[in-house]
Amino acid sequence: MWMSITKVRQAHLNLNIPDNNMKYLTFALLLVFSLNSFGQTDQKIYNIIEAVSSENLRNDVKILADFGTRHTLSDTVSNTRGIGAARRWIKSEFDKISADCNNCLEVFYQKNFVPKGDGARIVKDVWVVNVVAIQRGSKFPNRFIIMSGDIDSRVSDPTDYTSDSPGANDNASGMAGAIEAARVLSKYQFESSIIYTGLSGEEQGLYGGKGLAEYAKEKGWNIIGILNNDMIGNIKGVDGVIDNRTFRIFSEPVPPTETERQRRSRRFYGGEVDGISRQLARYVHKTTLTYMPEMNPMMVYRLDRFGRGGHHRPFNDVGYAGIRIMEAHENYTQQHQDIRIENGIAYGDTFEHVNFEYAKKLTAVNAINLASIAAAPPPPENVKIGGIVEPSVKFKWDKVDGASGYKIYWRDTTSPTWDHSRYVGDVGEFTLEGIVIDNFFFGVASVNAEGYESMVVFPGSTFRN
């Protein structure tokens, strides 16, 4: 990754190079690392990919599916059936992982009482209980990146809490992915904190996500973003398409909490597709292509599937970045269905339909992005842009703790990804000469000494010299 002067000096000592040649070695090495910075990778990230186990995912999905039903309103007393047994098992798995890493996880239930009639699908009083495991960061313990899966399942009737509802893909696959990511990443230490969580009440109205988002606000957590995993195990679509490499990343364009002033600013300066959730989606897209080029990440410019919802939305609602990661080809005969055979078609979300090698890939996608974001410095603050009627673009930002430098990104206004970049060093302002501000969108990211980057920050205001 980025080589510091200290590391260059140590290399010079190890190689027994005379002091009078040190300046030439330093210049040469720094030049090489600077020229190659855009495409650099870290072996640790490849190790994380290799550590994800499809067999662990298989075992965990089987256990979750075998609880019979995990409906939010189902049995909470039995040790073998219902959502109570499921959440206790999930907590026990997080506890085991924590024991294996010297108690590196803070594991607890986060509870929210929902009275009967609060929504059409709440047909009796219920405690919506989330399972939360926090891996604290070494430098920024109050900054959190979250990976979530859903605990609950349902059949055709969303108020039927007694019928068998194994929910193998929807969403034991996402829940198993969060547990497996915790197993893998708990072996490492990161600067920022990672939360692995199982959210309940998704099928009843996104209650678990709402409860945890409100809890985060109350606790003053600095949420970087949430990677909501909902159905990551199906490769055969209802249309017959089979695809084990493509996955979708859903993200909203701008936060619903933006002010009228921010809305007016977008009209004149752009940024209609550059909100914090969209930057998180681009980050996942870029990291995946860098480390897992065999995958085909598909950014979808939509909050969620048409007219539908997921557990990242409650976080978006209160101003946090959040995206949904999921399979590209859904099979609706296996979603929200009573288990039955009808017209020769086997309906139901059962274990045999889950592809665990694909679930492994999407779990790895999550793990490497959690690791990269948690290893990165905070993003630059108060990013401003200038350069109206000038042949150059000017930037100013507030430097942040943990950053050793900054990178300016830009792209064509119609491009979905940040296609150009320039590392500009440890500065708080910079001018890109020869680039006309009218023709591109711009952003700035922080970079630390190891080369990990924050998410890109779209300029929030303008200035004139």
N, C-alpha and C positions, 0 to 999 in steps of 0.2 A: 504494500500500500504506500501512502505518502511517506517518503523518507525524510526524517528530521536531520538537522545539522549534527545533533548528538549521535544519531545512528551512523551517519557518515563518518564522524570522528572515530567511533568505535570500530567501524570496518577498517579504517586506516591503521589503527593500532593492531588489530588482529592480523592484518596482512603485512605488518612491519614495513610500511611505506615511509620513506624519509619525510620529515616535517616540511621541507621546502617544496615537496610535490603535493602536499595536502590540498592546497587551494585548487589545483587542477583536477584532482580526484573529486573534490566536492562539487566543483562546477559541472563536471561531466555527469556525475551521478544524478545531481538535481535536475539537469537538463533532460536526462533520459526519463526520470520519473515524472517530470512535468509534461513531456510530450506524450507519455503513455497513460496519463491519469484518467482519461475518459473511460477506457475500457478495462481498468484494473479490477482484479477480483481477489478474494480472500479465501484461502484453502479451508478456513473454518466453516464457511458457508457451504462448501461442497461436502464437508464432513457431516453437517447437519442434514443435508439432503439424503446422504447414504444411511444415516442412522434411523430414519423413519421406517417403521416396520409394518408391512401389509398384514403380517400374521397378528400383530397386536390389534390392529384395526378390526380384523376379522373376529377375533375373540371378544373384543369389547362390543361390537355391534350385535353379536350373537347373544351376549348376556343381556343387553338392553332390550332386544327384541323379545327375549324369553320372559320378560316381566309381564307379558300378555297385553297389557295396555298401560300407557303412560299418560293417559288423559289427565289434564290439570285437575279435574274434579274427581278423579278415581281414588281408589283405596289408598290410605296413608298409613294403615296399621300393619298390614301383612308384610312379611319379610320376603315374599316371593312374587307378589303381584301388585301392580299399581305404581303410581308416581312416587309414593313415599319410599317404597323399596328401591326404586330406581335412583332417587336422589341420595339416599343413604349410601348406596353402592358407589355412586360417582364421588361423593365426599371421601369415602374410604380409599378410593384409588388415588385421589389427590393427596390424602394423608400418607399413603405408602410412598408416593413419589417424593414427598417432602422428607420422609424419614431417610430415604436413600441419598438425599443431598444435604444432610445435616440440618434439617428443618428450615430449608430455604424458602418454603412456601407458607404463606399465611392463609389457612383454609377456614372458611366459615360459611354459614347460611345467611343469605340476605332475604328478609321476609317482608311481604306486603299483604295486608288483609284487604280482600275485595268482597264487598257484600253482595248478596243475591240481588239481581236486577241492575247491577252497575252497567252491564251490557247485555245484549240479547242472548249471548252464549254463557252468561253466568247465571245458572239456574239454581244455585245454592251458594251460601256463604263459603268462601274458600281462602286459604292462605296460599298465595303464590310465592313459592320458595325457590330462590336461585342458589346455586352452589358456586362459590367464588374462591379462586386460588391466586394469591398475589406473590409474584417473585420480585422482590424489591431491588431497585437499581442502586448501584454503588455510589453514584454521583448525583443523580436526580431522582430520588425516591418518590417524589410526588408527581412525576410525569409518567403517564400510563399509556401503553398501547395494548389493546384488548383483542383477544380472539374468543369468539362465542360460538356455541352450538346450542340447539334447543333440546330440552329434556322431553317435552311433551309430544304426544301423538294424538291422532283422531281417526275416525272412520267417516262414512258419508254424512251422517248427522253429527254436526259439531257439538251437540249437547248430549250425545250418547257416551257416557263415561264408564260403561260396564262391558261392552262388547270387545272382543279381541281386536287390538290395534297395535300390531308389532312395530310399525313405524321404522322399519329397518333403514331405509334411505332417508326418509323424512321424519325425524332427523337424527336417528342414531348415528348416521354417518358423520354428520357435523360435530355431534357431541364426542364421538370417539376420536375425531380429528383433534379436538381441543385437548383431550386427555393425552393423546400421543405427542402432541407438540410440547406439552408440559414435561413428559418423560424425557424428551430429547433436549430441550432448551434448559432444563434445570441443571444440566451438567456444566453450564457456562454461567458467567457473570456478565451483566450488562450495565451500562451507565444509567439507563432509565428502566422503569419498572414494567413488567409484563403481567397482564391479568388473563387467566384462563377461566372461562366461566360457562356454566350450563344455565340457560335461561328457561324459565317455565312460563306458561300462559300465552305462548305465541299464537296458538290456534284459537284462543278465546278472545284475542284482541291486543296482542303485543304487550301484555301486562308485565311480564318479567323484565323486558328491556326498559319499559317506562320506569319501573321501580328502581332498577339499578342506575339508570341515568339520573334520577332524582336524588338517589343516595350519593352519587358522585358529586353532584352540585352541593349537597349539604356538607360533604366532607371537604370541599374545596379541592378536589382532585383536578389536576391539569391533564385532561384527556387528549392525547395526540390523535387518537382515532380508534375505531372499532372495525375489525374484520369479522363480519357476520357470515358464518358458514351455514348454509341451509340447503341440504341435498348436494353432496359431493361424491356420490357413488354410482350414478347411473350413466352408462355410455350408449344405450340404445334408445333412441327417441320413439315416440308414438308414431312418428312418420316413417320409421324404418331406418333412419340414419344411424350409423354406428360410428362413434368418434371418441377415442380415448385420450385425446391430446388437447382439445379445445375446452375452455371454460369461460364463463362470463363474469365480468366485474361490473356490477350496477352502481351508479353513483349519481346523486343529484347535482345540478349545475351550480347553484349558489345556496347558501343557508337560508332557511325560512325566517331566521332571526335578523336578517339584514335590515338596516335602517333605511328610511326614505332617502336620506342623503347618499347612502351607498348605492341605492338603486339609480338615483339621478347620475351619479358619477359613472356608473357602468354605461349609461346611455351615450356619454360623450367619449369615454376613454376605453371602453371595451371591458371584457371580463365576464361575459354572459355564461361562459363555460369554464370558469376558472375559480370556482369556490373551493373551500378546503377539502370537501369530499372528493371533488374531481382531481385535486392534486394528489390525494391519497391513492386514488385509482391509477393515476399515471405512475406513481411510485411503484406500486405493485406490478404494473405492466412492465416497467423498465427492469426492475430487479429480476423478474421471472425470465425475461428474454436474455438477460446477462448470464444468469446461472443455470437456467433450464431451457436452453434454446430449442429443445425438442417440443416444448409446450407452445400452445397457441392461445395466449390470453386475449380475450375479446372484450374490449371496453364497450359497455352499452350506456349511452347517454340518456339514462332514465333512472329515477329513484329506485324502481323495482320493476318486476314484470308488469305488463299492462294491467292496470286496475287492481294489482295485488300488493301485498306488503310483507315486510320481514323485520327482524328485530334490530336492524341498524336504524330504522326510522325513528324510534323514540329518542335515540341519541342525536340524530339530525335535528329533531324538533326543538331541542334545547341548545343547539348551536355547536355540537361536537361534529367532527368529521366522522363519517361512517360509510362503509361500502358493503355490498353483498357479494360474496364469492360463491359460485355454484356451477354445477354442470351446465353444459351448453344445450343438451338435448333431453328434455323432460319426457317422461312417459306417464300420461295422465291416468292410465288404467291402474297405476300403482301409487297414486296419490289420493289421500282422503277417500279411500274406498272401503266398503264392507268386503270382507274376504268371501269370495264366491266365484263360481264359474258361470258365465253367462254368454250364450251364443259362441261357445268354444273359447272364450277369452277368460283367462285366470286373472281376476281382479284382486288387488291387495298389495300393500307395501311390505312384502315378506323378504326374508333373509337371502334367498337364492338369487334375487335380482340385483344385489349389490356387487359391483366390481371393485375388489379391494386393491388391485394394482392402480386403478385410476384414483381411488380415494387416497392412496399413498401419495400419488403425485400432487394432488390438491392440498393434502396436509403439508407436504414439503413446501409448496408455494407459500402457505401461511407461515411456516416456521422460519423460512429464510427472510421473509419480510418483517416478521416480528423481531428477529435477530438484528437485521440491518437498521431498522428504525430505533430499536432500543440501544444500539451501539452508537448511534449518531448524536451529534450535538443538537441543542434546540435550534429552531429556525431563526434567521435574523428577524429583528423586530423593526417596526415602523419603516418598512421599505417604501421609498418614494422614487418617482421617476420624473425626468424632465428632458427637454430637447425639442420643444415645439418650434417649428420653422428653423431647424438647425440640421446640419449634416452629421449629427452624432446623437447618441442617447446617453443621458446622465442618470446616475443612480446614487442614492444615499440610503443608508440603513444604520440601525443601532447594532453594534457588535454584541455577541452573546458569549457567556461563559461556556467553555468547552470547545469552541471553534478555533481552529488554527488558520482558517482561511475561508474564502467565499467563492462561489461559482455563479456566474450570470448565465442564465438560459434564455434562449429565444426561439421562436418558431413562426412560420407563416400563420396568418390569422385563421386559415382554414385547416390547419394541421391539428390532429388530435394529440400529438405527442411533442415533447420538447426535443427538437431535432438538432439544435446547435448550442454550444456552451463554451465558456471561457473561464478558466480558473484565474482569479485576479489577486490572490494573496490575502494577507491579513490586513485588510483595509476596510474603511467604513463608507467609502464613496469611490466611484469609478466612472469613466467616460468611455463608451464604445465609439470609436471614431469611424466615420464612413458608413454608418448604418442609420437609415431614416426611420424615425420612431413610428411613422404612419403605417408602415408595411408589415410590422411584426407585433407579436405579443411577447412580453418579457417577464422574467421572474428571477429570484435570487435564492440560493440555498447555502447553508452553512456546511463546512467540511471540517472534520477533525484530523488529528495527526495520523490516524490509521486509515484515512480515506473514506470513512463513512459519511454519508450526506444526509442532511435533513430533507424533509419535503420542500418543494419549491414554494416560495411565497410570491404571490402576485402582488404588484405594487398597490398599496392602499390609498395613496394620494399622490399628487403631483407637486412640483416645485419649479420655480424659475430663478435663474441666477441674476 
